[in-house]
Amino acid sequence: MAEIIVKENEMLGEKYYTFKHKSGLRVYVFPKNMTSSYALFTTKYGAIDNKFKLEGEEEFTCVPDGIAHFLEHKMFECENGEDAFELFAKTGASANAYTSNARTAYLFSTTDNFYESLEYLLDFVTHPYFTEQTVQKEQGIIGQELRMYDDHPGARLEKGLLQALYEKNKVRIDVGGTIESIAEITADILYKCYYTFYNLRNMALAVCGNIDVNEVEKICDKILKEAPEQTIIRDYECDDEPRGVYKKRSICSLAVSKPIMAIGIKNTNIADDPNERMKQFYAIEMLNEILYSRSGEFFNTLYDQNLISFDLDASVEHSEFYSFNVISTESKDPEAVYDYFVSFIEKTKEQGLDKEAFELARRAIYASNIKMFDSTDDIAEALITNYLEDTELFEIPDTIMSIDYEYVSKIFYELYNEDAYAMSVVNPIGTTEEK
């Protein structure tokens, strides 16, 4: 039996178990007496992992863009011709998967037959099956998906922003790749990527619900074989990424009734220490609440002038290798919104952040993270995120409350510089030329 470690937070009244299975897999079990249970099986492998080698190899392997997403699709096809979704239908579970910049995840949610569904999950993800014929078929399917996203305003807005913010960093790569890049994928390349990144020592399992840790370990014993020791060396080509943005504007035209826009703030001041990086993340979340909440000056001024819609969103992505903040909305005049954004930030720099707004923001971020513990899927996702970032779930509340006004102000002045701003716009067809 593995050594099972108990993590507990008395203030939250919550606890979870974690152990390193003999296969090499890191496992998290969070008991929660709720109607549904959730499982998330994740590998530290995403769209940015297209240049890598194993320790001891001389040359890096470079693979086509979009291969992590392609591999995720192919994993649901079993050697016996059955589709993995059909297996979960037998147990009544709802299954899915996703690929992001830095992870690929397979998941299910169910109100019954959890352990049987967990067996299916672990089994199909650890048994790859690719042939040249099935790869060619999938190239056609994903090609259609890529063409669909080319016509999707939100997807084009995000893609344009990342390719404006970054010149070299792999985060500018579209998760799905391109029609041309996926045409280069072969069964051999898929197997190479699978055995490199789907090694159980590069993966984690998080389950949450009315679940027993010993039963989970028994299923891992039944399904999983010991993975070989290996060290993956990745090259994200981010060390020489300029501090400033690659280009100030990305503009295209699609079938939208009114322009949609996103202002990006590129952040190259990323802490090496995981705990400090987590603190930076929550400080930026607080800044978003201070600067862009619906009770604040920025939103109300633009809304009163009919320059933005009610849907103004601010979000942050902050990881070891890339970090950016995004403010998005719908606007009849994106350039006017951008100009006001710049002037608003400069005025705030001169006046300083509002201390009362900071306290309200800190409480709001704290409350939203406490509320996370009411959702089995949010808990499992948070456990995996903390595994990937090498941080601890139960340290989040203390980290948030440790952030003071001076720290947030310091992050604000470091983050907001005009050479770090770019804007992506999707205009109605016929409005402007693309650039």
N, C-alpha and C positions, 0 to 999 in steps of 0.2 A: 504493500500500500504506500501511496505517496504521503509525504508530510503535509498535512492540511493546516494552513495558517488561517486564523480567525482575525478579521479586521472589524473593529467595532467603534461606533461613535455614540456615546451615551447621550449627548445633547440631542442628536437626531432620533435616537432610539432605533437605530438600524445597524445591521451587521451583514457581512458577507464572508465567504470562504474562498480561498485561492490555493491552488497547488500546481506544481510542475509535474505533469503526467510522465510516466516512464517513456512515452513515445517522444517526449520533448515539447509537447504542447502545453502552453500556459492556460489554465482553466480558472474561470471565475464563476461562483455560484452565489447568487443573491436571493435568499428566500424571501418571498413576498406573498402574503395571503390575499391574492386578487383573483378575479375570474379568469383572466387569460395569462398565459406564460409565453415567454419570448426567448428565442435563442439566436445568437449571432456568432458565426464562424468566420474569422477574418484573417487575411494575410496582409502583411506589410508590403504591399505591391500595388502600384497604381500607374497612372498615365506618365508620371515623370521618370519612371524606372525603365528607360530605354537604352541605357548604357551601363554595363555592369560586368563584373567578373568574380569568380570565386577566389578566395585566398590561395595562392600558389600558382594561379594562372598568369601568364605573362601579358596576354592581350585582352583588352576589353571586348565584349560582345555588344554590338550595336544592333538593335532590332527596330522594325517599323513602328511608327507612331500608331497608337490605338490598339496595340496588341494585348494589353491588360484587359481592356473592355471586350475584345474579341474572345479572349480566353474565358472570360466570365460567361459569355453566351454559350460557348462550346461545352462547358462543364455540365450543363443540364442534359446533354445527350449521352445516354448510357450505351454500353457496348451491345447489350441485348436488344437495342432498338427502342427501349422504353425511354420516355421523357421523365426527368426527375419530378416535374410538377405532377405527373400522374401518381407517383408514389405518395406525395403529400395529400393528394385528393382522397386517398384511401383512409387516411387518419383524420381527415377533416381540418388539417392545418392549412394556413395560408402562407405560401412561400414566395420569396423574392430574392433579388440580389442587386448589387450596385457596385460600380467602379468610380472612384474619385481620383484626385491627383495622387494620393499617397496610400490608398488602401483598396482592396477588393473584399466585399462582404457578402456572405450567403446567410439567409435568415428565414425564420418562420415564426408565426404567432398561432397559438392554439388554445382552446378551452378544454381540450381532452386529448388523451393519447399522447402526452408530451414525450415520454421516453421512447416510444416507437418512432415518433417523428424525428427525435434526436438521432436515433440510429440511422435513419435515412439520410439526414443531413451530413453526418460524419462520413458515411459510406460513399455517397456519390461525389463529394468534394475530394476524396482521397483516391478516386479511381478514374483517372483521365482516359479518354478514348478519342483519338483524332485520326482521320484518314484524309488523304488529298481530296477525295470526292466530297466528303462532308465539309471540309474547309472551303472548297469552291462554292458549295451551296450557301454557306454562311456568309461568304463575301458578298453574294448578291443580296442577302437579307439585310446585312449591316449597311451595305451601300444605299439601299432604300431608306434606311433609318437616318443615315447622314444627310441625304438629300432632303428629308423631311425637316431635320433640324436646321438646315440652311434656310428654310422658309419660316422658321420659328423665331418671332421677334425677340423673345427673352434669351434664347440660346445665342442668337447673333449679337445681342447687346453684350452679354457676358464675354463671349469670344473676342469681340472687338476691343473690349476694355483690357483684357489680359494681354492682348497682343500690342496694345498701346503702352501699357505700363512696363512690360518686360521686353528686353532685347535678346537675352541669351538664356535666362532661366527656363527650365523645362516646364514650369507651370503655364507658360504661354501655349503649350501644346493642347489641342483639343482632345478631350478624353477619348472620343471615338476615332481619332485619327482623321485621315482623308480617304477619298475613293482610291487615290493613287497608292497611299501607304498600306492600306489593308490588302491591296492586290498583291503585295510582296509577301504576305504571310503564308507559310507552309506548315504542314503537320510537324515537321522536324523542328521548326522554330518554336512552335507552341509547346512541344515537349521540353525543349531547352528551358523555356521560361517557366514552365510548370515545375520541373524538378529543381530549379533554382529557388523560386519564390514560394512554392507551395510545400516546401519542407516544413514539417510541423514545428520546428524550432524557430521558424519565422512567422508563426501563426498564434492565434489566441481564440479561445471559446468563452463567451459570456452568456450565461443563462439567468433568467430572472422569473420568479413566479413561485407557485406552490410546489417547490422542488427540493429533493433531498440530495445533499452533496455526495453521499456514498453511492446512491443509484447512478449519478452522473459519472462517477469514477468507474463503476462497473461497466457502463456502456463504452467508455473510452477504452477500457481494458479489452472489451470484446471486439471493437472495430479497428482500433489504431495500432499500427506497427511502429517500432522504434525508428526514428528518422536519423540519418547519418549526420554527424557533426560537420558543420561547414560555416564559413564566414563569407558573407556577401559584401563586396566592395562596390559601391554605387557612385557614379559620377553625374551630378546634377548640373554641372557647368554653371554654378551660381556664384563662385568665388569672385569672378571678374564682372559680375553684373553691375552696371553703373548705378549710382545713387539716384540720378534723375530718371525720368520716364523715357521710354524709347521714342514715343511721339505724343503730341498733345491731344490729337483728335483721331477718332475712328468713326467714320460716318458711312452709313449704308441706307438703302431704301427698300422697304417691304410693304406688304399690305396691312398697314396700321391706319387708324383714323386720326390719330394725333401722335406727334413724336414721343418716343420714350427715351430716357437718358439715364446714364450712370456716371457719376463722378468717382474716380478712383484715387486713393492716396497711397502711394507706394512707400513701404517701410523697409529700410535696410538695416535698422538698428535692432537686431534680433539677438536676444541673450543666448549664450551658449548653455547656461545652466537651466535644466528643465523647470525647476521651481520658479526661477526668476522669469522664465518665458511665460509660465502660466500666470504670474502676477502681471506681466505686461499685457497679456490678453484681456484680463478682466479690467485693467485700467482703461484700455481702449474701448471696451464695452461701456464703461461708465462715461467716457467722453462722448460716445454716440448718444447716450441718454441725455447728457447735459446739453449737447449742442443741437440735437435734431429731434427732440421729443415734441409731441404735438402741443405741449404747453409752452414751448420755447419761442424765442424771437425769430429764429431762422424759419421755422415752419409757418408761423402765423403771418409774418411779413409777406412771404411768397404766396401763401394761400389767399390772403386778403387782396393781393394784386392779381389774383387769378392766373398766376404763373405756374402753379403746380396743382396736381390733384390731391385728394385727401390721402392717397396711398403714397406716403414717403417712407422709404425703408432705409435703414442703416445697418450694416453688418460687417463683421471682420473675419478674415481668415489669417491665422497666425500660427506658423509652424517653424520648425528648425531651419528650413531652407527657403521659405518665402513668407511674406506678410503683406497684406493690403487691406484697406478699408474701402467700403463701397456705399455711396449714397445714391439711391435710385428712385425715380418717380416718372410721371407723365407730365409733359409740359408743352405748351404752344410755342415757347421760345427758350430752348435749352441754353443758348448763349447768354441770355439775360440771367437765367438761374445761375450759370457758372460765374458770371461777373459778380453777382450778389454774394455767392459762396466765398469768393476770394476776399471781397471787402469785409464780409461778416467775420471771417477768420482773422483778418488783420486787426479789425476793431477789438475782437475778443482778446487777441494777444496784447494789445495796448492796455485794455481794462483789466485783464486777468479773468480767470474763470469765477463764476458765481459760487460762493462757498455753500450757500443754502441749496443750490441746484446740485452740487456735488454730494451732499449728504442724502438728498432724495434719490439720486442716481445709485449711490452705493446700496441703499436699502432695497431699491427696486431689483438690482442685480442679485443681491443676496436672496431676496424672496423668490425670484424665478428659479434659482438653483436649489432652494429647499423644496419648491413645488415639483421639481424633477423627480423626487423620490415617490411621487404618486403614480408614476408610469413605468411599467415593466420594460417597454422598449427604450424609453429615455435612459433608464438605469443601465441597461445592457450597452447601449451606445456610449454612455459616459465611461463605463468600465473599459471598453475597448479603446476609446480616445486616450484615457489615462495610461493604458498599457503602451500604446504607440508613442506617447509623449514622455514616458518614463516618470509619471507623476502619480499621486495617490488621490483617489476619489474623495475620501473623507477629509482631505486637507483643503478642499475647495472653499468651504464656508470660512475657515480661519484665514485663508489667503485673501479672500474678498474683504474681510473686516480689517485686515492688516494694511490695506491700501489707504493712505491718507491724502489730504488735499495737495500737499507738496509733491507727492509722488505722481499723482495724476497731472498736475501742472507741468512737471518735468517731461512726462511723456507727450503732453500736448505740444510743447514748444519744440521737441525733437521731431515729432511726426509731421507737423503741419508746416511745410515749406513749399513755395509755389513750383519749384522744379520737380516736386514729387506728385503733382496733380496731372491727371489726364481725364478726358471725357469721351465716352462712347455714346453715339446717338443713332437711333433707328427712326428715319423719317418716313412719312407716307410716300408712296411711289410718285415720282414726278417732282418732288420738292427740291432735291439737290443732287449733285453728283456725288458718287461714292469717293471716299479717300481714306 
